[in-house]
Structures are given as C-alpha cells and as structure tokens.
Amino acid sequence: MPLKPVILIVDDEKDILKSLKDTLAGESFTIVTAMTGKDGISTALKEKPDLILLDLRLPDMDGYDVCRELKKSEGTKQIPIIMLSTRSKDTEKVVGLEIGADDYLTKPYNSMELLARIRVALRRVQNAQSAPTKPVGIYRSGPLLIESEERSVKVNQKAIKLTRKEFDLLVALVSKPGKVFSRSGLMEMVWGYAYDSLQGTVDSHIKTLRKKLGGLSDRIETVTGIGYKWSEPEEK
C-alpha cells in the first residue's frame, strides 16, 4: 500500500463530495472522485484505489450494482468498499454486506467514525498483505475438499462456486469441527467486526452456503440461541 493511500469517492452530490474531501484533507490520503456508477467502475479499474467510499443513490445505477461489478472484476474485487447511504434499515445493510461491501455507514454520519472505519479497513488490507506466507491449507471432511491457497471447494470432486465471504465462513467452521461459533464470533472472523444489528447477515450467508453444499447442508448445524458448528460424519 502506498504511503498516501488512494481513496475513490463515488457520489453524485457536489456538497457531499466537498464534505468528504474536507473530512479526509488532513489524513494524508490521495482523493479521486466519480459522480456516476459507470464512472466509478471505470475509475476504480484505472486507478486501483486502496479504498472506495460508495454512495448507494447514483443517477445512472444503484450503488449495490456498482459494488457487484467491482467485486466480480479480478482487478478490483479485493478493494475494500464502505457504503454510504441514507437507507438505515438493517435489511439494507445486510444486502450491502452480502454482495461484498466491507462496511456500511448511514448518513448523516460522524466524520470521526468514518475516519475510524476507513483506517480499520485499510489496516485490515495492509495486515493481509504483510502477513507471512502460510502453508497450503487443505481441509477434508467426507466428500468435501477445501484448498485454501486456491480458494477452491469441491464436493465429490465437483467444484462449488462460493463468494469470498461464503468461502471464509466455510473454512472457519470446517477448520474446527464440533466447535460452536457465535454469530458475533463469525462476524469478527469473516467480516472483521461484529455489529449486533447486522448479525443477520451471518444467517443469510449460512442459508446460501447450505444451498450450495447440497447434500452436505445438514453438516452446518444450528445451535439454538448461540450460532453454528460443523459436524463431521459419523464413522461407520
């Protein structure tokens, strides 16, 4: 990560852009901006920013769709995205997190809180980049095979396509079979933070993960009132 991290702000309101620039002015960031979803995507692909502040209400496309496009592209899928929106419902936040956003902040927000969340997101990326190379992690559980380095999952030798968060969630569970994980614990491990109001996103990811695992879906057990655990098959 460069000495002056590049932050892309995608927002169509000039007053908001100016406010965000003023907030970030004294923080040694390089700021680039875009006022439409399409320009935001093209700017992200060109500039490869270290973080994106993304408004949800854009004139040409929904911010959720912008996030989806960025997370599908090899060149931008690892860039952390903080969504900024007037939509305060927990369901809106859950959708944002499910499609790959790293954080969600409701307008009007406190500038100090925004800066804190930006620093957390940048620090998380920096720590991941500077971490020593780990040996290849291979997890087997019956017909399930997970290869961490390739981020691949196979059931009965058939590849299963998972999102980044679904993969990390599955590895967290399978790596410690029988261990009961709380929802907040899984949020902390997979998303890097644990907000009580957003723990429903864990349930939503577990639901889609079970669907993709098909016949192995019942191996992810719900522990009532606590969370989830991975159960190994009984030996015959």
C-alpha positions in Angstrom: 0.0 0.0 0.0 1.5 3.4 -0.9 2.4 6.0 1.7 -0.6 8.0 0.7 -3.5 5.6 0.2 -5.8 6.4 -2.7 -9.4 6.8 -1.8 -12.1 6.8 -4.5 -15.3 8.7 -3.6 -18.3 7.8 -5.7 -21.2 10.3 -5.1 -23.3 12.5 -7.4 -23.8 15.3 -4.8 -21.2 18.0 -5.1 -21.8 19.2 -1.5 -21.2 15.6 -0.2 -18.0 15.3 -2.3 -16.7 18.6 -0.9 -17.6 17.5 2.7 -15.9 14.2 2.3 -12.8 15.8 0.8 -12.7 18.3 3.7 -13.0 15.4 6.2 -10.2 13.5 4.5 -8.0 16.5 3.7 -5.8 16.3 6.8 -5.3 12.5 6.7 -2.6 12.1 4.0 -4.9 10.5 1.5 -4.9 10.9 -2.2 -8.6 11.6 -3.3 -10.1 10.7 -6.6 -13.8 11.1 -7.4 -16.6 10.0 -9.6 -20.2 11.2 -9.9 -21.9 8.2 -11.6 -21.8 4.5 -11.1 -20.3 3.8 -14.5 -17.6 6.4 -14.0 -16.9 4.9 -10.5 -16.4 1.5 -12.0 -14.1 2.8 -14.8 -12.1 5.0 -12.3 -11.7 2.1 -9.9 -10.4 -0.2 -12.8 -8.0 2.6 -13.9 -6.8 4.0 -10.6 -6.8 0.8 -8.4 -7.7 2.8 -5.3 -6.9 1.4 -1.8 -10.5 2.0 -0.6 -13.8 3.1 -2.1 -16.5 5.2 -0.5 -19.6 4.4 -2.4 -23.0 6.2 -2.3 -26.0 3.9 -3.0 -28.1 6.5 -4.7 -26.5 7.3 -8.0 -28.0 8.9 -11.1 -27.3 6.0 -13.6 -27.2 2.8 -11.5 -27.8 1.6 -8.0 -24.7 1.5 -5.7 -25.4 -2.1 -5.0 -24.9 -2.9 -8.7 -21.7 -0.9 -8.7 -20.5 -3.0 -5.8 -21.4 -6.2 -7.5 -19.5 -5.2 -10.7 -16.4 -4.2 -8.7 -16.4 -7.5 -6.7 -16.7 -9.5 -9.9 -13.7 -8.0 -11.5 -10.3 -9.5 -10.8 -8.7 -6.0 -10.8 -11.0 -4.6 -8.1 -12.5 -7.4 -6.1 -10.0 -7.1 -3.2 -10.5 -3.3 -2.8 -12.5 -2.6 0.4 -15.8 -0.8 -0.1 -17.5 1.3 2.5 -21.1 2.1 1.5 -22.6 5.4 2.5 -26.4 5.8 2.4 -29.4 7.4 3.9 -31.0 3.9 4.0 -30.9 3.0 7.6 -32.8 -0.3 7.7 -30.8 -3.3 8.8 -32.0 -5.2 5.8 -30.3 -2.6 3.5 -27.1 -3.0 5.4 -27.3 -6.8 5.3 -27.7 -6.7 1.5 -24.7 -4.5 1.2 -22.5 -6.8 3.2 -23.8 -9.9 1.4 -22.8 -8.6 -2.0 -19.3 -7.9 -0.8 -19.1 -4.4 0.9 -16.7 -4.3 3.8 -18.7 -1.8 5.8 -21.9 0.3 5.7 -22.3 3.7 7.2 -25.7 5.6 7.4 -25.9 9.3 6.6 -25.7 11.6 8.4 -22.6 10.1 9.9 -20.0 11.3 12.3 -16.8 12.3 10.5 -14.6 10.8 13.2 -16.5 7.5 12.9 -16.0 7.5 9.2 -12.3 8.1 9.5 -12.0 5.3 12.1 -13.8 2.8 9.8 -11.5 3.9 6.9 -8.4 3.2 9.0 -9.7 -0.2 10.1 -10.4 -1.2 6.5 -7.0 0.0 5.3 -5.2 -1.6 8.2 -7.0 -4.9 7.5 -5.8 -4.9 3.9 -2.3 -3.9 5.0 -2.1 -6.7 7.6 -3.2 -9.2 5.0 -0.6 -8.1 2.5 2.2 -8.1 5.0 1.3 -11.4 6.7 3.9 -14.2 6.1 3.0 -16.8 3.5 1.1 -19.6 5.1 1.5 -23.2 4.1 -1.2 -24.6 1.9 -4.2 -25.3 3.9 -6.2 -28.4 2.9 -9.3 -29.4 4.7 -11.2 -32.7 4.1 -14.5 -33.7 5.6 -16.1 -36.7 4.0 -16.6 -35.8 0.3 -15.8 -32.2 1.0 -12.3 -30.9 -0.1 -11.2 -27.3 0.6 -7.9 -25.9 -0.7 -7.2 -22.6 1.0 -4.4 -21.3 -1.3 -6.5 -21.8 -4.4 -9.7 -20.9 -2.5 -11.4 -23.9 -4.1 -14.1 -26.1 -2.8 -15.2 -29.5 -4.1 -17.9 -31.9 -3.1 -17.5 -35.4 -4.6 -14.8 -33.9 -6.8 -17.3 -31.4 -8.3 -16.3 -27.7 -7.9 -18.6 -25.5 -5.8 -18.5 -21.8 -6.5 -18.6 -19.7 -3.4 -18.3 -16.0 -2.7 -15.3 -14.7 -0.7 -17.3 -14.4 2.5 -19.0 -17.8 2.0 -15.6 -19.4 1.5 -14.1 -17.8 4.6 -17.2 -18.7 6.6 -17.0 -22.4 5.5 -13.2 -22.6 6.3 -13.9 -21.1 9.8 -16.4 -23.8 10.5 -14.7 -26.8 8.9 -11.3 -26.0 10.3 -12.7 -26.6 13.8 -15.3 -29.3 13.5 -17.6 -29.6 16.5 -16.7 -26.1 17.8 -19.7 -23.9 18.3 -19.2 -20.4 16.9 -21.4 -17.5 17.9 -22.7 -15.2 15.2 -20.7 -12.3 16.6 -17.6 -14.5 16.6 -18.1 -15.5 13.0 -18.7 -11.8 12.0 -15.4 -10.9 13.7 -13.5 -13.7 11.9 -15.0 -13.2 8.5 -16.0 -9.5 8.3 -13.5 -8.1 10.7 -16.1 -6.6 13.0 -19.2 -7.6 15.0 -22.2 -5.3 15.0 -25.2 -6.8 16.9 -27.7 -5.3 14.5 -26.0 -6.9 11.5 -25.6 -10.5 12.7 -28.5 -11.5 10.5 -26.0 -11.4 7.6 -24.3 -14.5 9.1 -27.7 -16.3 9.0 -28.2 -15.2 5.4 -24.7 -16.4 4.3 -25.2 -19.7 6.1 -28.5 -20.2 4.2 -26.9 -19.7 0.8 -23.9 -21.8 1.8 -26.2 -24.7 2.8 -27.9 -24.5 -0.6 -24.6 -24.7 -2.4 -23.4 -27.6 -0.4 -26.4 -29.6 -1.3 -26.3 -33.0 0.4 -23.8 -31.7 3.0 -26.1 -28.8 4.1 -27.0 -30.6 7.3 -23.4 -30.7 8.3 -23.7 -27.0 9.2 -25.7 -27.3 12.4 -27.7 -24.5 14.0 -27.0 -24.3 17.8 -30.2 -22.6 19.1 -29.5 -19.3 20.8 -25.8 -19.3 20.0 -24.7 -19.8 16.4 -23.4 -22.6 14.2 -21.0 -25.6 14.1 -19.6 -28.0 11.6 -20.4 -31.7 12.3 -18.2 -34.5 10.9 -19.9 -37.6 9.6 -20.3 -40.4 12.0 -17.8 -43.2 11.4 -19.4 -46.5 10.4 
